[in-house]
Amino acid sequence: MLRVFIFCLVLFLALSLRLVWYFSSQEVYYDGQKVEIRKTLLDNPRITEGKNGFSGYQIIYTNRLKIIFPRFPEYHYADNLLISGIVSRQEYGNEKSKVLNKEISFVMKNPKIEPVKNEKDLFSASVKSLLSLTSYIRQKVEHTFNLYLARDEASLLMGIVFGIKSQMNNDYFTALKNAGVMHVIAASGMNVTMVGGFLEGIFILILKRQFALVLTLFGIVFYAVLSGLEPSIIRASVMAVFAYSAAILGKQNFSYISLFVTAFVMLMLEPDLMQDVGFQLSFSSTLGILSIKPVLSKITAKSFISGIGVGDDFLTTFSAQAVSLPIMLTSFSSYNPVSILVNMLVLWTIPPLMILGGVGAIAGLILPFLGQICLYLSLPFLLFFKKTVMLFSGLPGKISVDVRNENFPWQITVGYYLILVSLVLFIGKKKK
């Protein structure tokens, strides 16, 4: 026990030193500063819709900057760009900017953008080849989805299956946020689990188990790159790598360890994730599901909740939101309790949509007719999801908190988590 404590203490100190060094040496932007950034796009730029014949803008987020540039020429996933321009301070006037990244405080408008030629070294060439392959697949899948489905339905399915939301209508995007189901368009643990299970099931039919698991690991990494390497998908993928590695080595049941080791590795490599709302929500939601859901499952084992089809969805949603509530309040300035009900109503559609969308995407690359059938079969689920979200997104009942001046007391957050931990420990001990 002492060795474990010392080991954890060393990791904590190492991470603390890494974060302090990184943020203390970070470049501070100022109005009128000329900045040059090199960026490889891991997602398509977000496109704003123009009005009155205006074509709109493309937007990307990087290095705490919001970069806005004309609609044409278009840039895409896997493009390697050299971006240079003048930064100016960004005011909090756009709610969506706050949703994507609370820390964005500067904007660069109409920068000079130059595509960067391929690198000569082997590693860069290999990365470029991988991104080129995933870019080709993404474009083909997006084309197939848009060919057979309306824009909202196609963008929702792309979000559910791959976490790609660059083509989503602004009003629909806002409705998803207001209804509390933004997490469904961010590829995460469920996606990785289903991809891993599917690949393992295929490989294990023709290969020995350990070799099949190794190929499954490579498949998960490829899917993570295809999905854009967002914090949620990286966390889920790294956890899956730990889990499958444990299966290869014959060791199981270390969910908590894999979660914290994953967070440690991600923060050591990319300290900026400490301020990333997506990472915070992904980590806290997973921690809630691991710690609170088992306790609630024991309490409700003989109640009506366990007997209804959406009971497990309710427990999952409640557990995740119980831990992530302070983050949602301070990051989005609001929380809608109705989101628990909305999640209960729509989460059951995600597995069939994952299957139909995934099969439709793969089949569309090889047998377009089969892909068309799968996408048409997904349409009733997509329409039900959309109608439910649009119905509840406009209902009153939001809990709003003004945090623009950082006036949300940290004491409330600490007190909330202390009470939550005490309740979980007390109820868990009582049920043993």
KEVOTOR-780843 format. One line per 2 residues: their letters; for each residue x negated, y negated, z of N, C-alpha, C. Coordinates in steps of 0.05 Angstrom, whole numbers, plus 5000, padded with zeros to 4 digits. Example, Ala and Ser with C-alpha at 12.3 -4.5 7.8 and 13.67 -1.06 7.14 Angstrom:
! residues 2
as	4736:5114:5156:4754:5090:5156:4736:5066:5156 ~ 4743:5045:5142:4727:5021:5143:4742:4999:5157
END
This chain:
! residues 432
ml	4983:5024:5000:5000:5000:5000:4983:4975:5000 ~ 4961:4975:5016:4943:4953:5017:4930:4947:4990
rv	4922:4969:4976:4910:4966:4950:4929:4953:4930 ~ 4954:4961:4931:4974:4950:4913:4978:4920:4919
fi	4978:4913:4945:4981:4885:4953:4958:4868:4943 ~ 4934:4879:4946:4909:4864:4938:4909:4861:4907
fc	4917:4883:4893:4918:4882:4864:4938:4861:4854 ~ 4962:4860:4866:4982:4840:4859:4972:4812:4865
lv	4959:4809:4888:4948:4782:4896:4928:4772:4876 ~ 4910:4790:4867:4890:4783:4847:4903:4774:4821
lf	4923:4789:4812:4937:4782:4787:4951:4755:4790 ~ 4963:4750:4813:4977:4725:4818:4957:4702:4818
la	4934:4705:4830:4914:4684:4831:4902:4679:4803 ~ 4898:4701:4788:4888:4698:4760:4907:4683:4743
ls	4933:4690:4745:4953:4676:4729:4956:4647:4738 ~ 4954:4641:4764:4956:4614:4774:4933:4597:4763
lr	4909:4608:4764:4886:4593:4753:4889:4588:4723 ~ 4899:4608:4709:4903:4605:4680:4923:4583:4674
lv	4945:4582:4688:4966:4562:4683:4956:4534:4691 ~ 4942:4532:4714:4931:4506:4722:4911:4495:4702
wy	4893:4513:4693:4873:4504:4674:4885:4496:4647 ~ 4905:4512:4638:4918:4507:4612:4933:4480:4612
fs	4950:4476:4632:4967:4452:4632:4951:4427:4639 ~ 4929:4430:4655:4912:4406:4661:4895:4397:4638
sq	4890:4416:4619:4873:4409:4596:4889:4405:4571 ~ 4916:4404:4574:4933:4401:4550:4933:4373:4539
ev	4935:4371:4513:4935:4345:4500:4961:4331:4507 ~ 4959:4305:4513:4982:4288:4520:4988:4271:4496
yy	5012:4273:4485:5020:4257:4462:5028:4229:4471 ~ 5026:4210:4452:5035:4183:4457:5047:4172:4431
dg	5063:4151:4434:5075:4139:4411:5054:4129:4391 ~ 5058:4136:4366:5040:4126:4345:5016:4143:4341
qk	5013:4165:4356:4990:4182:4353:4991:4199:4327 ~ 4969:4201:4314:4967:4218:4290:4959:4246:4299
ve	4975:4266:4291:4971:4293:4299:4969:4311:4275 ~ 4952:4331:4276:4949:4351:4255:4953:4379:4268
ir	4972:4394:4257:4978:4420:4268:4978:4441:4246 ~ 4967:4464:4252:4968:4486:4233:4987:4507:4245
kt	5006:4516:4229:5026:4534:4240:5035:4554:4219 ~ 5036:4579:4228:5048:4600:4211:5077:4604:4220
ll	5096:4601:4202:5124:4602:4209:5132:4631:4215 ~ 5143:4636:4239:5153:4662:4246:5184:4662:4245
dn	5195:4641:4234:5224:4640:4229:5228:4618:4208 ~ 5250:4620:4194:5256:4599:4174:5262:4573:4189
pr	5254:4550:4178:5262:4525:4191:5292:4522:4194 ~ 5301:4509:4215:5329:4505:4218:5338:4482:4199
it	5360:4486:4185:5369:4466:4165:5393:4451:4176 ~ 5392:4425:4176:5415:4408:4183:5431:4403:4158
eg	5457:4402:4161:5474:4398:4138:5477:4368:4132 ~ 5472:4361:4107:5475:4334:4098:5504:4326:4093
kn	5509:4300:4093:5536:4290:4088:5535:4269:4065 ~ 5557:4266:4052:5560:4246:4030:5538:4249:4009
gf	5533:4274:4001:5514:4279:3980:5485:4281:3990 ~ 5480:4275:4015:5453:4277:4026:5446:4306:4032
sg	5423:4314:4024:5415:4343:4025:5408:4353:4053 ~ 5403:4335:4072:5397:4344:4099:5367:4347:4104
yq	5360:4359:4127:5333:4361:4135:5326:4390:4143 ~ 5300:4396:4144:5290:4421:4156:5277:4413:4182
ii	5279:4431:4202:5269:4425:4229:5254:4450:4239 ~ 5230:4445:4250:5215:4467:4264:5206:4456:4291
yt	5200:4474:4309:5192:4466:4336:5165:4479:4342 ~ 5145:4463:4351:5119:4473:4356:5104:4454:4374
nr	5088:4465:4392:5070:4449:4410:5085:4426:4423 ~ 5109:4431:4433:5126:4411:4446:5134:4389:4427
lk	5133:4394:4401:5141:4374:4381:5165:4384:4366 ~ 5182:4366:4359:5204:4371:4341:5196:4358:4314
ii	5192:4375:4294:5182:4365:4268:5205:4365:4248 ~ 5211:4342:4237:5233:4338:4218:5222:4330:4191
fp	5231:4344:4170:5221:4338:4143:5243:4343:4123 ~ 5240:4333:4098:5262:4335:4079:5270:4363:4072
rf	5295:4366:4062:5307:4392:4056:5291:4406:4034 ~ 5279:4392:4016:5263:4404:3995:5236:4390:3993
pe	5215:4406:3987:5215:4435:3981:5220:4452:4006 ~ 5231:4475:4002:5238:4493:4024:5213:4508:4033
yh	5211:4512:4060:5190:4529:4071:5204:4553:4085 ~ 5190:4575:4086:5202:4600:4096:5184:4615:4115
ya	5196:4635:4127:5182:4653:4145:5156:4663:4131 ~ 5134:4663:4147:5108:4673:4138:5091:4652:4124
dn	5103:4628:4118:5087:4607:4105:5067:4596:4125 ~ 5042:4592:4116:5021:4581:4133:5017:4552:4125
ll	5023:4533:4144:5025:4505:4137:5005:4488:4153 ~ 4995:4467:4140:4980:4447:4154:4997:4422:4155
is	5005:4413:4179:5024:4392:4182:5010:4368:4196 ~ 5012:4344:4184:5000:4321:4195:5019:4297:4193
gi	5020:4281:4215:5038:4259:4215:5036:4243:4241 ~ 5054:4224:4245:5054:4206:4268:5077:4215:4287
vs	5071:4217:4313:5091:4226:4332:5104:4201:4345 ~ 5129:4204:4353:5142:4184:4369:5159:4197:4391
rq	5165:4183:4411:5179:4195:4434:5207:4203:4427 ~ 5216:4226:4436:5242:4237:4430:5260:4232:4454
ey	5283:4218:4450:5302:4214:4471:5321:4238:4472 ~ 5333:4243:4495:5352:4265:4498:5379:4257:4488
gn	5382:4255:4461:5408:4248:4450:5421:4272:4437 ~ 5406:4293:4431:5416:4316:4417:5417:4340:4435
ek	5441:4349:4442:5445:4371:4461:5432:4396:4451 ~ 5432:4401:4424:5421:4426:4413:5391:4427:4417
sk	5377:4404:4415:5348:4404:4419:5342:4413:4448 ~ 5360:4405:4466:5355:4412:4494:5360:4442:4498
vl	5378:4453:4483:5383:4482:4485:5359:4497:4476 ~ 5347:4489:4453:5325:4504:4442:5300:4502:4459
nk	5294:4479:4470:5271:4476:4486:5272:4450:4502 ~ 5276:4453:4528:5280:4430:4545:5256:4411:4545
ei	5232:4421:4540:5208:4406:4543:5201:4389:4519 ~ 5216:4390:4497:5211:4374:4474:5215:4345:4480
sf	5194:4329:4479:5197:4300:4485:5185:4282:4463 ~ 5174:4294:4442:5164:4278:4420:5173:4290:4393
vm	5176:4273:4373:5185:4281:4347:5166:4271:4326 ~ 5162:4286:4305:5146:4278:4282:5164:4279:4258
kn	5168:4256:4245:5187:4254:4222:5171:4251:4196 ~ 5181:4266:4176:5170:4264:4148:5139:4266:4148
pk	5128:4287:4159:5099:4290:4159:5089:4300:4131 ~ 5064:4299:4128:5051:4310:4104:5048:4340:4109
ie	5057:4357:4091:5056:4386:4095:5041:4398:4071 ~ 5021:4414:4077:5005:4427:4057:5004:4457:4062
pv	5011:4474:4044:5008:4503:4047:4978:4509:4049 ~ 4971:4527:4068:4943:4535:4072:4937:4560:4057
kn	4915:4560:4043:4908:4584:4027:4900:4607:4045 ~ 4902:4631:4035:4896:4655:4050:4867:4654:4061
ek	4864:4665:4085:4838:4667:4097:4822:4691:4085 ~ 4796:4689:4088:4778:4709:4076:4774:4733:4094
dl	4775:4729:4121:4767:4751:4139:4789:4772:4139 ~ 4781:4796:4147:4798:4820:4145:4822:4818:4163
fs	4819:4808:4187:4841:4806:4206:4863:4787:4195 ~ 4855:4764:4186:4875:4744:4175:4888:4755:4151
as	4873:4770:4134:4885:4782:4110:4905:4803:4118 ~ 4899:4818:4139:4918:4839:4148:4943:4827:4159
vk	4940:4806:4175:4964:4792:4186:4981:4781:4163 ~ 4967:4768:4144:4982:4757:4121:4997:4778:4105
sl	4984:4802:4102:4998:4823:4088:5022:4833:4103 ~ 5020:4835:4130:5042:4844:4146:5065:4824:4144
ls	5058:4798:4146:5079:4777:4145:5091:4775:4117 ~ 5076:4781:4097:5086:4781:4069:5107:4803:4066
lt	5100:4826:4077:5119:4849:4075:5145:4843:4090 ~ 5142:4833:4115:5166:4827:4131:5182:4804:4119
sy	5168:4785:4106:5181:4763:4093:5198:4773:4070 ~ 5187:4791:4054:5202:4803:4032:5227:4817:4042
ir	5224:4833:4063:5247:4848:4074:5268:4829:4084 ~ 5260:4808:4099:5279:4789:4110:5295:4775:4088
qk	5281:4766:4067:5295:4753:4045:5314:4771:4031 ~ 5307:4796:4027:5325:4815:4014:5349:4821:4032
ve	5345:4824:4058:5367:4829:4076:5386:4804:4078 ~ 5374:4780:4080:5391:4756:4081:5407:4754:4055
ht	5395:4760:4032:5409:4758:4007:5433:4778:4007 ~ 5428:4802:4016:5449:4823:4017:5472:4814:4035
fn	5465:4805:4059:5486:4796:4078:5502:4773:4067 ~ 5489:4753:4055:5503:4730:4044:5519:4737:4019
ly	5511:4758:4006:5525:4766:3981:5553:4777:3988 ~ 5555:4792:4010:5580:4806:4016:5596:4795:4039
la	5584:4776:4054:5598:4765:4077:5598:4734:4076 ~ 5618:4722:4088:5619:4693:4090:5596:4683:4107
rd	5590:4657:4106:5566:4646:4119:5566:4651:4149 ~ 5588:4645:4163:5588:4649:4192:5584:4678:4199
ea	5598:4696:4185:5596:4724:4191:5568:4735:4184 ~ 5557:4726:4162:5530:4735:4154:5509:4725:4174
sl	5511:4700:4183:5492:4689:4202:5494:4703:4229 ~ 5519:4709:4237:5523:4723:4263:5511:4750:4262
lm	5515:4765:4240:5504:4792:4238:5474:4791:4236 ~ 5463:4772:4222:5433:4769:4222:5423:4763:4249
gi	5437:4747:4265:5429:4741:4292:5430:4765:4310 ~ 5451:4781:4308:5455:4805:4325:5434:4826:4318
vf	5429:4831:4293:5410:4852:4285:5381:4844:4287 ~ 5375:4819:4278:5347:4811:4276:5340:4786:4293
gi	5360:4773:4305:5354:4749:4320:5349:4725:4303 ~ 5357:4727:4277:5352:4705:4258:5377:4687:4257
ks	5374:4662:4264:5397:4644:4265:5392:4617:4251 ~ 5373:4617:4233:5367:4592:4219:5389:4582:4200
qm	5406:4600:4190:5427:4593:4172:5454:4588:4185 ~ 5455:4588:4212:5480:4587:4226:5492:4559:4224
nn	5518:4557:4219:5533:4532:4219:5531:4519:4246 ~ 5527:4492:4246:5523:4477:4271:5546:4480:4290
dy	5571:4479:4280:5595:4481:4297:5597:4509:4310 ~ 5590:4529:4294:5591:4557:4304:5569:4561:4325
ft	5546:4549:4320:5524:4551:4339:5532:4539:4366 ~ 5545:4515:4365:5554:4502:4390:5576:4518:4404
al	5594:4531:4388:5615:4547:4400:5603:4571:4415 ~ 5583:4584:4403:5570:4606:4416:5557:4598:4443
kn	5545:4574:4443:5533:4564:4467:5554:4558:4488 ~ 5576:4544:4480:5596:4537:4499:5610:4562:4511
ag	5612:4583:4495:5625:4607:4505:5607:4625:4521 ~ 5581:4618:4522:5562:4634:4538:5553:4660:4525
vm	5553:4661:4498:5544:4686:4485:5521:4681:4466 ~ 5505:4660:4472:5482:4655:4455:5462:4678:4454
hv	5463:4694:4476:5443:4716:4478:5447:4737:4457 ~ 5471:4739:4445:5476:4760:4425:5462:4754:4399
ia	5454:4729:4394:5440:4723:4369:5410:4720:4374 ~ 5401:4730:4396:5372:4731:4402:5365:4761:4405
as	5350:4771:4386:5342:4799:4387:5328:4804:4414 ~ 5337:4825:4428:5326:4829:4455:5325:4859:4461
gm	5330:4865:4487:5326:4893:4496:5344:4913:4483 ~ 5369:4906:4478:5387:4925:4465:5378:4932:4437
nv	5369:4911:4423:5359:4916:4395:5336:4934:4395 ~ 5316:4929:4412:5292:4945:4413:5299:4974:4422
tm	5317:4976:4441:5325:5003:4450:5337:5019:4428 ~ 5355:5006:4413:5368:5021:4391:5349:5027:4368
vg	5332:5008:4362:5312:5013:4341:5293:5035:4349 ~ 5284:5034:4374:5266:5055:4384:5279:5082:4385
gf	5304:5083:4394:5319:5108:4395:5323:5120:4367 ~ 5330:5102:4348:5335:5111:4320:5309:5123:4308
le	5287:5108:4311:5262:5117:4299:5252:5142:4313 ~ 5254:5144:4339:5246:5168:4353:5262:5192:4344
gi	5288:5188:4341:5305:5210:4332:5298:5220:4304 ~ 5290:5201:4286:5282:5209:4259:5255:5223:4260
fi	5235:5211:4273:5208:5222:4273:5206:5248:4287 ~ 5221:5252:4308:5218:5276:4324:5229:5301:4310
li	5245:5296:4289:5255:5318:4273:5233:5331:4255 ~ 5213:5315:4248:5193:5324:4229:5165:5325:4241
lk	5161:5313:4265:5134:5311:4277:5134:5321:4306 ~ 5111:5326:4316:5109:5333:4344:5116:5308:4361
rq	5126:5313:4386:5138:5292:4402:5119:5269:4406 ~ 5094:5274:4415:5076:5252:4421:5069:5236:4396
fa	5065:5249:4374:5059:5235:4349:5084:5218:4340 ~ 5108:5230:4344:5132:5215:4338:5135:5190:4355
lv	5127:5192:4381:5128:5169:4398:5108:5147:4390 ~ 5085:5155:4381:5065:5136:4372:5075:5121:4347
lt	5087:5135:4328:5099:5122:4305:5122:5104:4312 ~ 5137:5112:4333:5159:5095:4343:5148:5069:4354
lf	5125:5070:4367:5113:5045:4377:5106:5026:4355 ~ 5094:5037:4333:5088:5020:4310:5113:5008:4298
gi	5135:5025:4297:5160:5015:4286:5171:4992:4303 ~ 5169:4994:4329:5179:4973:4347:5163:4947:4342
vf	5136:4949:4340:5120:4926:4334:5127:4913:4308 ~ 5132:4929:4287:5140:4919:4261:5167:4904:4263
ya	5186:4916:4278:5212:4903:4282:5209:4876:4296 ~ 5191:4875:4316:5187:4850:4331:5176:4828:4312
vl	5158:4835:4295:5147:4816:4275:5169:4807:4256 ~ 5185:4827:4247:5207:4821:4229:5227:4802:4241
sg	5231:4804:4268:5251:4788:4281:5241:4760:4289 ~ 5215:4755:4285:5205:4728:4290:5189:4724:4315
le	5185:4745:4331:5168:4744:4355:5178:4723:4374 ~ 5204:4721:4379:5214:4704:4400:5208:4715:4427
ps	5208:4699:4449:5201:4709:4475:5217:4734:4484 ~ 5243:4733:4478:5260:4756:4486:5252:4782:4472
ii	5246:4780:4446:5239:4804:4432:5210:4813:4439 ~ 5192:4794:4445:5166:4802:4453:5167:4817:4480
ra	5183:4805:4499:5185:4818:4525:5197:4846:4522 ~ 5218:4848:4507:5231:4874:4504:5213:4894:4490
sv	5198:4884:4470:5180:4902:4455:5157:4912:4472 ~ 5145:4893:4488:5123:4901:4505:5132:4921:4526
ma	5156:4916:4537:5167:4935:4557:5172:4962:4544 ~ 5182:4962:4519:5186:4987:4505:5160:5001:4500
vf	5139:4986:4493:5112:4998:4489:5103:5011:4515 ~ 5107:4997:4538:5100:5009:4564:5116:5035:4569
ay	5142:5034:4563:5159:5057:4568:5151:5081:4551 ~ 5147:5076:4525:5140:5098:4507:5112:5108:4514
sa	5094:5090:4522:5067:5099:4530:5069:5116:4554 ~ 5087:5109:4573:5090:5126:4597:5101:5153:4589
ai	5119:5153:4569:5131:5179:4560:5109:5196:4548 ~ 5091:5184:4533:5069:5198:4520:5051:5210:4542
lg	5046:5194:4563:5028:5203:4585:5043:5220:4606 ~ 5069:5222:4604:5084:5238:4623:5092:5224:4648
kq	5091:5197:4648:5099:5181:4672:5123:5164:4666 ~ 5143:5164:4684:5168:5150:4679:5174:5131:4703
nf	5197:5118:4701:5209:5103:4723:5191:5080:4733 ~ 5183:5062:4717:5168:5039:4727:5179:5014:4713
sy	5205:5010:4714:5218:4988:4701:5208:4961:4712 ~ 5208:4959:4739:5199:4934:4752:5170:4927:4745
is	5153:4948:4746:5125:4943:4740:5122:4934:4711 ~ 5135:4947:4693:5133:4939:4665:5143:4911:4660
lf	5165:4903:4674:5175:4876:4670:5155:4855:4679 ~ 5144:4859:4703:5125:4839:4714:5098:4839:4699
vt	5089:4863:4691:5064:4864:4676:5068:4851:4649 ~ 5092:4855:4637:5098:4842:4611:5097:4812:4614
af	5110:4802:4635:5110:4773:4639:5082:4762:4644 ~ 5066:4778:4659:5039:4770:4665:5022:4768:4639
vm	5024:4788:4622:5009:4788:4597:5018:4765:4579 ~ 5044:4761:4576:5054:4740:4559:5045:4713:4568
lm	5046:4708:4594:5038:4682:4605:5008:4677:4603 ~ 4993:4698:4606:4964:4696:4604:4956:4688:4575
le	4970:4700:4556:4964:4695:4528:4976:4669:4518 ~ 5000:4663:4528:5015:4639:4518:5027:4624:4542
pd	5011:4608:4557:5022:4594:4580:5045:4576:4575 ~ 5048:4567:4550:5071:4549:4544:5098:4563:4549
lm	5098:4589:4550:5123:4604:4555:5134:4598:4583 ~ 5117:4588:4601:5126:4581:4627:5147:4560:4626
qd	5147:4543:4606:5166:4522:4603:5188:4529:4582 ~ 5187:4553:4571:5205:4560:4550:5231:4572:4562
vg	5254:4559:4556:5279:4568:4568:5286:4596:4560 ~ 5280:4603:4535:5285:4630:4526:5271:4651:4542
fq	5245:4646:4548:5230:4665:4564:5241:4667:4593 ~ 5248:4644:4604:5258:4643:4631:5284:4659:4633
ls	5302:4655:4614:5328:4669:4614:5324:4699:4609 ~ 5306:4706:4591:5301:4734:4585:5291:4748:4609
fs	5271:4736:4623:5260:4749:4646:5280:4751:4669 ~ 5294:4729:4675:5312:4729:4698:5336:4747:4693
st	5346:4748:4668:5369:4765:4662:5361:4795:4665 ~ 5338:4802:4655:5329:4829:4658:5325:4837:4687
lg	5313:4818:4703:5309:4823:4731:5336:4827:4745 ~ 5356:4811:4738:5383:4814:4749:5395:4841:4743
il	5392:4850:4718:5404:4876:4710:5390:4899:4725 ~ 5364:4896:4729:5349:4918:4742:5355:4918:4772
si	5359:4895:4785:5361:4894:4814:5390:4893:4824 ~ 5407:4879:4810:5434:4875:4821:5454:4895:4810
kp	5452:4902:4784:5472:4920:4772:5473:4947:4787 ~ 5451:4960:4794:5453:4986:4809:5469:4983:4835
vl	5465:4960:4849:5479:4956:4874:5509:4953:4869 ~ 5516:4937:4849:5544:4933:4842:5557:4959:4832
sk	5542:4975:4817:5552:5000:4807:5560:5018:4830 ~ 5545:5019:4851:5551:5035:4875:5577:5025:4888
it	5579:4998:4890:5602:4986:4903:5628:4992:4888 ~ 5626:4990:4861:5650:4993:4844:5654:5021:4834
ak	5638:5040:4844:5639:5068:4833:5667:5080:4834 ~ 5682:5073:4855:5709:5084:4858:5731:5064:4854
sf	5724:5041:4843:5744:5020:4839:5754:5021:4810 ~ 5774:5003:4804:5785:5003:4777:5765:4993:4757
is	5745:4978:4765:5725:4968:4746:5711:4990:4732 ~ 5704:5011:4747:5689:5034:4735:5707:5050:4716
gi	5733:5046:4718:5751:5062:4702:5759:5049:4676 ~ 5752:5023:4673:5760:5009:4648:5736:5008:4629
gv	5742:5006:4604:5721:5007:4584:5701:4985:4585 ~ 5710:4961:4594:5692:4938:4595:5679:4934:4622
gd	5683:4953:4640:5672:4951:4667:5641:4948:4667 ~ 5628:4965:4651:5599:4964:4651:5589:4937:4639
df	5603:4927:4619:5596:4901:4607:5599:4878:4628 ~ 5620:4880:4644:5624:4860:4665:5601:4861:4685
lt	5593:4885:4694:5571:4887:4714:5545:4877:4702 ~ 5540:4884:4676:5515:4875:4663:5515:4845:4661
tf	5537:4833:4652:5538:4804:4648:5535:4789:4675 ~ 5550:4799:4695:5550:4786:4721:5522:4788:4733
sa	5510:4811:4732:5483:4815:4743:5463:4796:4730 ~ 5463:4795:4704:5445:4778:4689:5449:4748:4696
qa	5474:4740:4697:5480:4711:4701:5476:4703:4730 ~ 5478:4722:4749:5474:4716:4777:5445:4706:4782
vs	5426:4718:4768:5398:4710:4772:5391:4686:4754 ~ 5403:4684:4731:5396:4663:4712:5413:4637:4716
lp	5432:4637:4734:5449:4614:4737:5435:4588:4742 ~ 5416:4585:4761:5401:4560:4764:5387:4551:4739
im	5376:4570:4724:5362:4563:4699:5382:4552:4679 ~ 5405:4564:4676:5425:4554:4658:5435:4526:4665
lt	5438:4521:4691:5448:4495:4700:5427:4473:4694 ~ 5401:4479:4701:5381:4459:4697:5372:4456:4668
sf	5376:4476:4652:5366:4475:4624:5388:4465:4605 ~ 5413:4473:4610:5435:4466:4592:5453:4445:4603
ss	5449:4437:4629:5466:4417:4643:5494:4428:4648 ~ 5500:4453:4642:5527:4463:4646:5527:4493:4647
yn	5548:4504:4659:5552:4532:4660:5582:4537:4658 ~ 5591:4555:4641:5619:4561:4638:5626:4588:4650
pv	5640:4588:4673:5648:4614:4685:5664:4632:4666 ~ 5678:4620:4647:5693:4635:4628:5675:4654:4611
si	5649:4648:4611:5631:4664:4595:5631:4693:4604 ~ 5636:4698:4629:5637:4726:4639:5659:4741:4625
lv	5683:4728:4623:5706:4740:4610:5700:4744:4580 ~ 5688:4723:4567:5682:4725:4539:5663:4748:4533
nm	5643:4751:4550:5624:4773:4546:5638:4800:4550 ~ 5656:4802:4569:5671:4827:4572:5687:4834:4547
lv	5698:4813:4534:5715:4818:4510:5699:4824:4485 ~ 5674:4814:4483:5660:4817:4457:5636:4835:4458
lw	5625:4841:4481:5600:4857:4482:5604:4885:4470 ~ 5628:4896:4472:5632:4923:4461:5628:4924:4431
ti	5630:4900:4418:5626:4900:4389:5597:4901:4380 ~ 5579:4895:4399:5550:4893:4391:5538:4919:4382
pp	5542:4942:4397:5530:4967:4387:5540:4975:4359 ~ 5566:4975:4353:5574:4981:4325:5564:4961:4305
lm	5562:4936:4312:5551:4916:4293:5521:4920:4289 ~ 5507:4928:4310:5479:4934:4307:5475:4958:4288
il	5492:4978:4291:5489:5002:4274:5497:4996:4245 ~ 5520:4984:4242:5530:4977:4215:5511:4957:4201
gg	5503:4937:4216:5485:4917:4205:5457:4928:4198 ~ 5447:4945:4216:5421:4957:4212:5421:4976:4188
vg	5442:4994:4187:5444:5012:4165:5449:4997:4139 ~ 5466:4976:4141:5471:4960:4117:5447:4946:4106
ai	5429:4937:4125:5405:4923:4117:5386:4943:4103 ~ 5382:4967:4115:5364:4987:4103:5375:4997:4077
ag	5401:5004:4077:5414:5014:4052:5414:4994:4030 ~ 5417:4968:4038:5417:4947:4018:5391:4945:4002
li	5369:4953:4015:5343:4953:4002:5340:4975:3982 ~ 5355:4997:3986:5352:5021:3970:5377:5027:3954
lp	5400:5029:3968:5426:5035:3955:5445:5012:3961 ~ 5445:4991:3945:5462:4968:3950:5492:4974:3955
fl	5502:4995:3940:5531:5001:3944:5536:5011:3972 ~ 5519:5027:3983:5522:5037:4011:5519:5014:4030
gq	5501:4996:4025:5498:4972:4042:5523:4955:4042 ~ 5535:4952:4019:5560:4937:4016:5582:4949:4033
ic	5585:4976:4032:5605:4989:4048:5601:4984:4078 ~ 5577:4986:4088:5571:4982:4116:5577:4953:4124
ly	5571:4934:4107:5577:4906:4114:5606:4901:4114 ~ 5621:4912:4096:5650:4909:4096:5663:4922:4121
ls	5652:4945:4130:5662:4958:4154:5656:4941:4179 ~ 5635:4925:4178:5629:4908:4201:5646:4883:4203
lp	5660:4876:4181:5675:4851:4180:5697:4849:4201 ~ 5713:4870:4207:5733:4867:4229:5720:4860:4256
fl	5698:4872:4262:5684:4866:4287:5674:4838:4288 ~ 5663:4829:4265:5653:4801:4263:5675:4781:4266
lf	5698:4786:4253:5720:4767:4255:5732:4767:4283 ~ 5734:4790:4296:5743:4791:4324:5725:4775:4342
fk	5699:4779:4338:5679:4764:4354:5682:4734:4350 ~ 5684:4726:4325:5686:4697:4319:5711:4685:4330
kt	5734:4698:4326:5759:4687:4336:5759:4685:4366 ~ 5748:4705:4380:5747:4704:4409:5729:4681:4419
vm	5706:4678:4407:5688:4656:4414:5700:4629:4409 ~ 5713:4625:4386:5725:4599:4380:5748:4593:4398
lf	5763:4614:4407:5785:4610:4425:5776:4600:4452 ~ 5755:4612:4463:5747:4606:4490:5727:4583:4492
sg	5713:4577:4470:5692:4556:4471:5703:4529:4478 ~ 5729:4524:4470:5740:4497:4475:5756:4495:4501
lp	5757:4516:4517:5772:4515:4542:5758:4499:4563 ~ 5772:4485:4580:5759:4470:4602:5749:4490:4624
gk	5734:4480:4642:5725:4497:4664:5695:4497:4667 ~ 5680:4481:4651:5651:4481:4653:5643:4468:4679
is	5621:4479:4691:5607:4467:4713:5584:4450:4701 ~ 5586:4424:4705:5566:4407:4693:5547:4395:4714
vd	5522:4393:4707:5502:4381:4725:5485:4362:4710 ~ 5482:4337:4720:5465:4317:4706:5436:4322:4715
vr	5420:4331:4696:5391:4337:4702:5373:4320:4684 ~ 5383:4300:4672:5366:4285:4653:5344:4270:4668
ne	5350:4263:4693:5330:4249:4710:5317:4268:4729 ~ 5319:4294:4724:5307:4315:4740:5317:4312:4769
nf	5343:4306:4773:5353:4301:4799:5367:4326:4811 ~ 5363:4349:4798:5375:4373:4809:5356:4383:4831
pw	5365:4383:4857:5348:4389:4879:5336:4417:4878 ~ 5309:4419:4880:5297:4445:4880:5304:4461:4905
qi	5312:4447:4926:5320:4461:4951:5345:4479:4946 ~ 5363:4469:4928:5387:4485:4922:5379:4510:4908
tv	5360:4508:4889:5351:4532:4874:5339:4552:4892 ~ 5320:4543:4910:5307:4561:4929:5327:4574:4948
gy	5346:4557:4958:5366:4568:4976:5384:4588:4963 ~ 5391:4583:4938:5408:4602:4923:5395:4629:4920
yl	5369:4629:4912:5355:4654:4908:5351:4669:4935 ~ 5346:4654:4956:5343:4667:4982:5368:4681:4991
il	5391:4667:4987:5417:4679:4993:5422:4704:4976 ~ 5416:4701:4950:5421:4723:4931:5404:4748:4939
vs	5379:4744:4944:5361:4766:4952:5371:4779:4978 ~ 5379:4762:4997:5389:4773:5023:5414:4790:5019
lv	5433:4780:5002:5457:4795:4997:5451:4822:4983 ~ 5433:4822:4964:5426:4847:4949:5413:4867:4968
lf	5395:4857:4985:5381:4875:5004:5401:4886:5025 ~ 5419:4868:5035:5438:4876:5055:5458:4897:5045
ig	5469:4891:5021:5489:4909:5010:5476:4935:5001 ~ 5452:4933:4990:5438:4957:4981:5431:4975:5005
kk	5422:4963:5027:5416:4979:5051:5441:4991:5063 ~ 5463:4976:5062:5488:4986:5074:5499:5010:5058
kk	5494:5010:5032:5505:5031:5015:5488:5057:5015 ~ 5464:5055:5027:5447:5079:5028:5458:5100:5048
END
